[in-house]
Amino acid sequence: MVNLDNEQAIGLLAGEVLKCVNQYKIEGAVCGRMTPCASCDLRQTFTDTFNTGTDYHKKEGSMDFIVDGETVHKQILISSSRLLINEQPFILLTIDDITKLKEQEKELSVLISTRDKLYSVIAHDLRGSISTIVGFTELILLRLADLSSERLKEFLENLQQAGQDSFNLLENLFEWTSVQWKNHYFNPELMAVNELVIKTIDICRPAANRKSIHLSHKGDFSGNWTLDKGMILTVLRNLVNNAIKFTDRGGQIVITSKKVDKDLIIEVTDTGIGIKAEKIPKMFIFEQGQHTHGTEHEKGTGLGLMICKEFVEKHKGIIWVSSIPGKGTTFSFNLPDIQ
């Protein structure tokens, strides 16, 4: 923890060994003799054990240390016990650095909270989609002989949309779960950018056709790039599906790929309803109740954008959005050269 061997440490005061920030920053400082020492978790534990004989086992505390010339706040566990050696009192002091453990606990707490909210939202939305499927199926079976072809087509379109919503929810849930539990391995390889974009268009075209949306690719850069094929396909699929959801019938969506300096930048631009400025800072954060319906009541949780952010960051890139309400939105992300 302090990067000293026994010979270097013997004879030093505790603050000198541990590189206490006060020992370094207060002129003429003596460990245990400064005003801040009264609130030092380590000294309080040590003093209490020495004066009362009370032993402590892994008592939580914190200290500010100097590491490589910089002040670093660390969470520590302090264990102290009083010993008699040749009738002289000594203190056995053990200090464990648990800073990373505390950070992991905090991350886990956030993850669990997000998971619980996510499951609640998905359960609610899946229930709604499945209820729609069951309801329209029963209606078709009961009135099949009386339904006109146009009416039957309308019912089937509603069934298809409900099924697509359910599929998208489950697919995003699977992707998110894989990332969180580290089951999604990062496997970058040299890929043709055009190939990924064309495959994305093929996957998303049926959904675009149902709303008569023109989906196209404008490729300023059509070469190869090192990336994880599965992750970037997921990012593109989510961004295009999102654009379809918020674009009115007859609109346009364009995927653009271009090289800027040493980065590949991919953009998905639509002519949709746009996003209000106050909503943009939270676009990539999952919050219960934040999701909105598309132009034809398509459902979503906001989970897809959170997955996009995580996958782009796996490539050491960033994702951002610009939008003009009523005119359209552009989602952009960069992929640095990671060969």
C-alpha positions in Angstrom: 0.0 0.0 0.0 2.9 2.4 0.7 5.5 0.8 -1.5 8.2 0.6 1.3 10.2 -2.4 2.5 10.9 -3.0 6.2 14.3 -1.3 6.3 12.8 1.9 4.8 9.8 2.0 7.2 11.5 1.2 10.5 11.9 4.3 12.6 9.4 6.5 10.7 6.3 8.0 12.2 3.0 6.5 11.1 2.2 9.6 9.0 5.5 9.4 7.3 5.1 5.7 6.4 1.6 6.1 5.2 2.3 9.4 3.4 -0.5 11.2 5.2 -1.5 14.4 3.3 -1.1 16.5 6.5 2.4 15.3 7.1 3.4 16.5 3.7 1.4 19.7 3.4 1.7 21.3 6.9 5.1 22.8 7.6 6.8 21.3 10.6 4.2 18.7 10.9 4.6 15.9 13.5 2.3 12.8 13.3 -0.2 13.0 16.1 0.6 16.6 17.1 -1.5 18.4 14.4 -5.0 19.8 14.7 -6.3 17.4 11.9 -5.0 14.4 13.9 -7.9 14.7 16.3 -10.3 13.5 13.5 -7.9 10.9 12.0 -9.8 7.6 12.0 -6.5 5.7 12.2 -5.2 7.6 15.2 -8.5 7.5 17.0 -8.6 3.7 16.7 -5.0 3.3 17.7 -5.3 5.7 20.7 -8.5 4.0 22.0 -6.9 0.6 21.8 -3.8 1.8 23.6 -5.6 3.6 26.4 -8.5 1.2 27.0 -7.3 -2.1 25.7 -10.3 -2.4 23.4 -9.5 -4.4 20.2 -11.0 -3.4 16.9 -11.5 -5.8 14.0 -11.8 -4.2 10.5 -13.3 -0.9 11.5 -14.1 1.3 8.5 -12.4 4.6 8.1 -10.7 6.8 5.5 -7.6 8.9 5.0 -6.0 11.2 2.5 -2.7 9.9 1.2 -0.1 11.3 -1.1 0.4 9.0 -4.1 2.8 10.1 -6.8 2.7 13.7 -5.6 -1.2 13.8 -5.7 -3.7 13.7 -2.9 -5.8 10.5 -3.0 -8.7 9.8 -0.7 -8.8 6.1 0.4 -11.3 4.0 2.2 -9.6 1.7 4.7 -10.3 -1.1 7.2 -8.5 -0.7 10.5 -7.7 -3.5 12.9 -5.9 -2.9 16.2 -5.1 -5.0 19.3 -3.1 -4.3 22.4 -0.1 -6.5 23.1 2.4 -6.8 26.0 6.0 -7.7 25.0 8.4 -7.9 27.9 5.8 -6.1 30.0 5.8 -3.2 27.5 2.6 -2.2 25.8 2.5 -2.3 22.0 -0.2 -2.0 19.4 -0.6 -4.4 16.5 -2.1 -2.3 13.7 -3.4 -3.7 10.4 -4.7 -1.4 7.6 -6.5 -2.7 4.5 -7.1 -0.5 1.4 -10.7 -1.1 0.4 -11.1 1.9 -1.9 -11.7 -0.2 -5.0 -14.0 -2.5 -3.1 -16.2 0.5 -2.0 -16.3 1.7 -5.6 -17.4 -1.7 -6.8 -20.1 -1.8 -4.1 -21.3 1.6 -5.3 -21.4 0.4 -8.9 -23.2 -2.8 -7.9 -25.8 -0.8 -6.0 -26.4 1.4 -9.1 -26.6 -1.7 -11.3 -29.1 -3.5 -9.0 -31.2 -0.4 -8.9 -31.2 0.0 -12.7 -31.9 -3.7 -13.1 -34.9 -3.6 -10.8 -36.3 -0.5 -12.6 -35.6 -2.1 -16.0 -37.3 -5.4 -15.1 -40.3 -3.5 -13.9 -40.6 -1.5 -17.1 -40.0 -4.5 -19.4 -42.5 -6.6 -17.5 -45.1 -3.9 -17.9 -44.4 -3.3 -21.6 -44.3 -7.0 -22.4 -47.6 -7.6 -20.6 -49.1 -4.8 -22.7 -47.7 -6.2 -26.0 -48.7 -9.8 -25.2 -52.2 -8.6 -24.2 -52.5 -6.9 -27.6 -51.4 -10.1 -29.4 -53.9 -12.2 -27.4 -56.7 -9.7 -27.9 -56.4 -9.3 -31.6 -55.9 -13.1 -32.1 -59.1 -13.8 -30.2 -60.9 -11.1 -32.2 -59.7 -12.5 -35.5 -60.7 -16.1 -34.6 -64.2 -14.9 -33.4 -64.9 -12.7 -36.4 -62.8 -14.3 -39.2 -65.8 -15.0 -41.5 -67.1 -11.4 -41.2 -63.8 -9.5 -41.6 -63.0 -7.8 -44.8 -59.5 -8.2 -46.3 -58.7 -4.6 -45.3 -59.9 -5.0 -41.8 -58.0 -8.3 -41.4 -54.8 -6.6 -42.8 -55.2 -3.9 -40.1 -55.5 -6.5 -37.3 -52.5 -8.4 -38.6 -50.4 -5.2 -38.8 -51.3 -4.5 -35.1 -50.3 -8.1 -34.3 -47.0 -7.7 -36.1 -46.2 -4.4 -34.4 -47.0 -5.9 -30.9 -44.8 -8.9 -31.8 -42.0 -6.6 -33.0 -42.1 -4.5 -29.8 -41.9 -7.6 -27.7 -39.0 -9.0 -29.7 -37.1 -5.7 -29.5 -37.6 -5.5 -25.7 -36.3 -9.1 -25.2 -33.3 -8.6 -27.5 -32.2 -5.4 -25.8 -32.7 -7.1 -22.4 -30.5 -10.0 -23.5 -27.8 -7.6 -24.8 -27.8 -5.5 -21.6 -27.7 -8.5 -19.4 -24.8 -10.0 -21.3 -22.8 -6.7 -20.9 -23.5 -6.4 -17.2 -22.5 -9.9 -16.4 -19.4 -9.7 -18.7 -20.7 -12.4 -21.0 -20.3 -10.3 -24.1 -16.7 -10.6 -25.2 -15.0 -7.8 -27.1 -13.6 -9.3 -30.3 -12.4 -6.6 -32.7 -11.4 -7.6 -36.2 -10.8 -5.8 -39.5 -14.2 -5.4 -41.2 -15.7 -3.7 -44.3 -17.7 -0.7 -43.1 -20.1 -0.9 -46.0 -20.8 -4.5 -45.2 -22.0 -3.7 -41.7 -24.2 -0.8 -42.9 -25.8 -2.8 -45.7 -26.5 -5.6 -43.3 -28.1 -3.1 -40.9 -30.3 -1.7 -43.7 -31.4 -5.3 -44.7 -32.3 -6.0 -41.0 -34.3 -2.8 -40.5 -35.8 -2.3 -44.0 -39.0 -4.3 -43.3 -39.8 -2.0 -40.3 -39.0 1.1 -42.5 -41.2 -0.2 -45.3 -44.2 -0.5 -43.1 -44.0 3.2 -42.5 -43.0 4.0 -46.1 -39.7 5.4 -44.8 -36.8 5.6 -47.2 -33.6 4.1 -45.7 -30.3 4.7 -47.4 -26.5 4.8 -46.9 -24.2 7.7 -47.8 -20.6 6.3 -47.6 -17.8 8.8 -47.7 -15.7 6.1 -46.2 -16.1 2.6 -47.5 -12.9 1.0 -46.4 -12.1 -1.5 -43.6 -12.0 -0.7 -39.9 -11.1 -2.7 -36.8 -14.2 -3.2 -34.7 -16.4 -5.8 -32.9 -18.9 -6.7 -35.6 -21.6 -7.9 -33.3 -21.4 -4.8 -31.1 -21.5 -2.3 -33.9 -24.3 -4.1 -35.6 -26.2 -3.8 -32.4 -25.5 -0.1 -32.1 -26.5 0.5 -35.7 -29.7 -1.6 -35.5 -30.8 0.2 -32.3 -30.1 3.7 -33.7 -31.9 2.9 -37.0 -34.9 1.3 -35.3 -35.0 4.3 -33.0 -35.1 6.6 -36.0 -37.9 4.6 -37.6 -39.9 4.8 -34.4 -39.8 8.6 -34.3 -40.1 9.3 -38.0 -43.5 9.9 -39.6 -44.6 8.0 -42.7 -42.8 9.0 -45.9 -39.7 10.3 -44.0 -36.1 9.5 -44.7 -33.2 8.0 -42.7 -29.6 8.2 -43.9 -26.6 6.3 -42.5 -23.4 8.2 -43.1 -19.8 6.9 -42.7 -16.8 9.1 -42.9 -13.2 9.3 -41.7 -12.2 12.4 -39.6 -8.5 12.4 -38.7 -7.9 9.0 -37.1 -11.5 8.2 -36.3 -14.3 6.6 -38.2 -17.5 8.5 -37.6 -20.9 7.0 -38.3 -24.1 9.0 -38.2 -27.8 8.0 -38.3 -29.9 11.0 -39.5 -33.7 11.1 -39.7 -36.4 13.6 -40.7 -38.5 12.7 -37.6 -40.1 14.6 -34.8 -36.9 15.5 -33.1 -35.9 15.7 -29.4 -36.5 18.6 -27.0 -33.2 20.1 -25.7 -34.0 19.3 -22.1 -34.2 15.6 -22.8 -30.9 15.3 -24.6 -28.6 15.1 -21.5 -30.5 12.0 -20.3 -30.8 10.2 -23.6 -28.2 7.5 -22.7 -29.3 7.0 -19.1 -32.1 4.6 -18.2 -34.8 6.1 -16.1 -38.1 4.6 -15.3 -40.9 6.5 -17.0 -38.5 8.4 -19.3 -39.4 6.4 -22.5 -41.8 7.7 -25.0 -43.9 6.2 -27.8 -43.1 6.5 -31.4 -45.2 8.3 -34.1 -47.4 5.3 -34.4 -47.4 4.3 -30.7 -44.3 2.0 -31.0 -43.0 1.2 -27.6 -39.5 1.5 -26.2 -37.7 1.6 -22.8 -34.6 3.7 -23.6 -32.5 0.6 -22.9 -31.3 0.4 -26.5 -29.5 3.8 -26.3 -27.8 2.7 -23.0 -26.5 -0.4 -24.8 -25.3 1.7 -27.7 -23.3 3.9 -25.3 -21.7 0.9 -23.5 -20.7 -0.8 -26.8 -19.3 2.4 -28.3 -17.3 3.0 -25.1 -15.9 -0.5 -25.4 -14.3 0.8 -28.6 -12.9 3.8 -26.7 -15.3 6.0 -28.6 -18.2 8.3 -27.6 -21.8 8.7 -28.8 -23.7 12.0 -29.0 -26.9 13.4 -30.4 -28.1 16.6 -32.0 -31.7 17.4 -32.8 -34.1 20.1 -34.0 -37.7 19.5 -32.8 -40.0 19.0 -35.7 -37.1 18.7 -38.2 -35.1 15.6 -37.2 -32.3 14.0 -35.2 -28.8 12.8 -35.8 -27.1 10.2 -33.6 -23.3 10.1 -34.1 -20.5 7.9 -32.7 -16.8 7.7 -33.4 -14.6 4.6 -33.5 -10.9 5.3 -32.9 -8.3 3.3 -34.8 -7.6 0.4 -32.4 -5.5 -1.8 -34.6 
